[in-house]
Structure formats: C-alpha cells, structure tokens
Amino acid sequence: MRISQQIWPRPVVLVCSVNREGKPNVMTASFVMPVSFEPKYLAVSIAPQRYTFENLKETKELTINVCDVSMKKAAEICGTHSGRYVDKFELANLTKEPSRKISAPCIREAPISFECVVDGMYRHGDHYIVVGEVVEEHIRRKDFVPLSHVTEDRYIMNL
Ligand SMILES: Cc1cc2nc3c(=O)[nH]c(=O)nc-3n(C[C@H](O)[C@H](O)[C@H](O)COP(=O)(O)O)c2cc1C
C-alpha cells in the first residue's frame, strides 16, 4: 500500500518557483506540513525528478499557495504536467501575482499564500523535505473550504 493511501487527508497546495532566468513554474503538492509558529516555517516533500526541485536548488525561493475546493481542476493539471514542457499557469488558468519579498510568484486564486526562502533540503528516501522560512504571507480569504487529497485522483471536497 502506498503511504498516501495510509495517511490522509492531506491539504493540497500549489508550489511556485523560478529558475535562474526568472521563469516561473507551479506544481501541486500534498506532502506538506507546518513546522514552526514563530518564526513561521513550512515543509513540503518534493521528489528530485520534479522540475520544481531543480528550480529550488537553483534559486532557493518558493511560494506555498493553499488550494480551496474551487481549485481542484487546477491542482490536477499542475500535478500531472511538468513545467519543463508547458506553461501550467496558462494551462490551469491561474493568475500569477508578484510576491513582495521573493521572485517566485504567488497564485491570486489561492485564499492564502506564503512567500518562503529555502532553509534546508533534506533527502529521505525518494523525496526531499524542503523547509521554507515564511518571509511574507497573503491572506485573501479566511472562510474557505480547503481541498484535501487522498491519493491519485481522489480528493475530499468538504470539511
Ligand atoms: C494532488 C497531488 C499532490 C501531489 N503531491 C506531491 C508532493 O507532495 N510532492 C511531489 O514531489 N509531487 C507531488 N505531486 C506530483 C507533482 O505535482 C507532479 O509530478 C508535477 O507534474 C511536477 O511538476 P514539475 O515537473 O513542473 O515540477 C502531486 C500531484 C497531485 C495531483
């Protein structure tokens, strides 16, 4: 049994990053967790095959954008295509919003976005835990229904 079938539900987020030339990308992640209240830290577990992983190694900045249930289709698209080959912002109809403190953009459709600077990347098995220090946050809406992932294309759409 896959670990994702054993530990669920997990919140779905969109991780935005940029490469050295400043080209942005967005990928879906549900291996995510809060790490510290003050200062605020978040961690997301990312496989080294992801294009996002290359960007994170290069530029060490990311935004973590919380998905609500209306973002399910976008999360599916950003979790099944690679930014190596397609512009997922366009494909998933997501709006890039400039961050205040870093170069990776935020996602305007997300109720909450965190701007993070990578503090460490630690390999464990087939993923790396990427720990990000939150340097800025955007709270667009507080009353939202979060999108939760089970496994593959199974989600939980209510609280
Ligand atoms: C709901 C969902 C959750 C996912 N969670 C993760 C995750 O936590 N970590 C990860 O490395 N990949 C995860 N993926 C897979 C990546 O999003 C997928 O491989 C994506 O195409 C990588 O994009 P990139 O190559 O542009 O970085 C998830 C996919 C979906 C659909």
The ligand as an SDF file (V2000), in Angstrom:
LIG
                    3D

 31 33  0  0  0  0  0  0  0  0999 V2000
   -2.8880   16.1220   -5.6290 C   0  0  0  0  0  0  0  0  0  0  0  0
   -1.4260   15.9450   -5.9480 C   0  0  0  0  0  0  0  0  0  0  0  0
   -0.4930   16.0230   -4.9500 C   0  0  0  0  0  0  0  0  0  0  0  0
    0.8830   15.8780   -5.2300 C   0  0  0  0  0  0  0  0  0  0  0  0
    1.7790   15.9750   -4.2080 N   0  0  0  0  0  0  0  0  0  0  0  0
    3.1040   15.9240   -4.4820 C   0  0  0  0  0  0  0  0  0  0  0  0
    4.0510   16.1210   -3.4310 C   0  0  0  0  0  0  0  0  0  0  0  0
    3.7030   16.3920   -2.2750 O   0  0  0  0  0  0  0  0  0  0  0  0
    5.3730   16.0370   -3.7490 N   0  0  0  0  0  0  0  0  0  0  0  0
    5.8090   15.7810   -5.0280 C   0  0  0  0  0  0  0  0  0  0  0  0
    7.0320   15.7160   -5.2600 O   0  0  0  0  0  0  0  0  0  0  0  0
    4.9230   15.6150   -6.0410 N   0  0  0  0  0  0  0  0  0  0  0  0
    3.5850   15.6990   -5.8050 C   0  0  0  0  0  0  0  0  0  0  0  0
    2.6880   15.5580   -6.8180 N   0  0  0  0  0  0  0  0  0  0  0  0
    3.1820   15.3340   -8.2020 C   0  0  0  0  0  0  0  0  0  0  0  0
    3.6900   16.6140   -8.8870 C   0  0  0  0  0  0  0  0  0  0  0  0
    2.7710   17.6860   -8.7050 O   0  0  0  0  0  0  0  0  0  0  0  0
    3.8570   16.3260  -10.3990 C   0  0  0  0  0  0  0  0  0  0  0  0
    4.8700   15.3650  -10.5870 O   0  0  0  0  0  0  0  0  0  0  0  0
    4.1380   17.5720  -11.2290 C   0  0  0  0  0  0  0  0  0  0  0  0
    3.9270   17.2580  -12.5780 O   0  0  0  0  0  0  0  0  0  0  0  0
    5.5490   18.1300  -11.0510 C   0  0  0  0  0  0  0  0  0  0  0  0
    5.6270   19.3190  -11.8020 O   0  0  0  0  0  0  0  0  0  0  0  0
    7.0100   19.9970  -12.2530 P   0  0  0  0  0  0  0  0  0  0  0  0
    7.7970   18.9700  -13.0370 O   0  0  0  0  0  0  0  0  0  0  0  0
    6.5620   21.1470  -13.1210 O   0  0  0  0  0  0  0  0  0  0  0  0
    7.7210   20.4460  -11.0220 O   0  0  0  0  0  0  0  0  0  0  0  0
    1.3160   15.6630   -6.5660 C   0  0  0  0  0  0  0  0  0  0  0  0
    0.3590   15.5820   -7.5920 C   0  0  0  0  0  0  0  0  0  0  0  0
   -1.0010   15.7240   -7.2860 C   0  0  0  0  0  0  0  0  0  0  0  0
   -2.0150   15.6430   -8.4120 C   0  0  0  0  0  0  0  0  0  0  0  0
  1  2  1  0
  2  3  1  0
  2 30  2  0
  3  4  2  0
  4  5  1  0
  4 28  1  0
  5  6  2  0
  6  7  1  0
  6 13  1  0
  7  8  2  0
  7  9  1  0
  9 10  1  0
 10 11  2  0
 10 12  1  0
 12 13  2  0
 13 14  1  0
 14 15  1  0
 14 28  1  0
 15 16  1  0
 16 17  1  0
 16 18  1  0
 18 19  1  0
 18 20  1  0
 20 21  1  0
 20 22  1  0
 22 23  1  0
 23 24  1  0
 24 25  2  0
 24 26  1  0
 24 27  1  0
 28 29  2  0
 29 30  1  0
 30 31  1  0
M  END
$$$$
